[in-house]
Amino acid sequence: MPTHVLVLNAGSSSLKYQLIDPHTGAAAAAGAVERIGLSPAAARHTVGAAEHHREVECPNHDAAVAVLQQAFAEHGPDLAEVGLIAVGHRVVHGGHRFDGPTLVDDEVTAAIEGLVPLAPLHNPANLTGIRVARAAFPELPQVAVFDTAFHATIPPAASTYAVPREWREEHGVRKYGFHGTSHTYVARRVADLLGRPLPEVNTIVLHLGNGASACAVAGGRSVDTSMGLTPLDGLVMGTRPGDLDPSVPGHLARVAGLGVDDYDTALSRRSGLLGLTGSSDFREVMTRRDQGDTDAQLAFEVVVHRIVRHVGALAAVLGRVDAIAFTAGIGEHNPGLRAAVASGLDLLGVELDDAANAEAHDERRISAADSATSVWVVPTNEEGEIARECAELLG
Ligand code: ADP
């Protein structure tokens, strides 16, 4: 009886994978082929405590799948023995068409292709992953799981931008939201940790990694989120600005002659922490702040202010907040950031337990017993969630 899902996350020059038991969410193996198209590419394959690294020639993603198959053949587990239920693909943008995990066929790949203008950096790479996996594992169902799908429940009042009708109707301009697999996973874990049924729990999830977004989850359903048409909106990120007055591009076109490609590059790759400090890495920014760097201090304050402002707005949307959960690289690992955010949330009666916040344990409550809103650290498991959704779709 097949038991596992092979989860693929294809980027423009990388193919990350995990072999997952969807019932536990645990990874039996994980790995990545990176620097695809460069010579040499780098392959990593981890099984338990054993980590295998090697340099490979890998001119394209077809070759990367062959590297993946070879890694399983050499280091295990044996894919035939484990038995695969499906290959699960992370796809960034599902537009308004995809509101759940979807079995891939030619019509579905054409629809994902049609959404490329909404996610020009991500959807083409995700499609490449689907194409090479269909060729390598032709006997298996391929399932697309979209970052946007969880947010299909956001009501029109929250997802509609007040812009001209033809932008909305002809060009799909609206809020979609991202990081859906992370937000849904974390919100479910919080309900489990609280020991309460998911439909009864209201949670604000703060996914703070290189990309960052906040999500209001009411009874397991997304009702609002900080990202929008693309993953540029909302919180301050590694290289993206988040909230921005929409007149900034027009202003810069007039005063500095910037064109569309200039903004796209500046707003996707040169803004956020990088724009404020010269480094996109939060850890490095924290080190500089400790050394008295004033740019790093300001960046920290901007990041915290933005999070507090979004949490306040999402709390008002929810009406009642039972829990706030921190996840992803920064959210899971930075007690100082969590403490600064918590101290801005007096309105929600948030009191941290400083010792619990400082601990290096994984999943835990970090609020004090008398905190009006409970606060949690929940390591995200996006691949586990993708595997779970694949298994659920396939019954
Ligand atoms: P991605 O969005 O690429 O998946 P991650 O969730 O891995 O990103 O988060 C990356 C961010 O997390 C970086 O800014 C990094 O500095 C930060 N980070 C990772 N580990 C730590 C840590 N121990 N302390 C502080 N920040 C950390």
Residues whose N, C-alpha, C, O or C-beta is under 5 A from the ligand:
A	BS01	ADP	L208 G209 N210 G211 S280 D281 F282 R283 A328 G329 I330 H333 N334
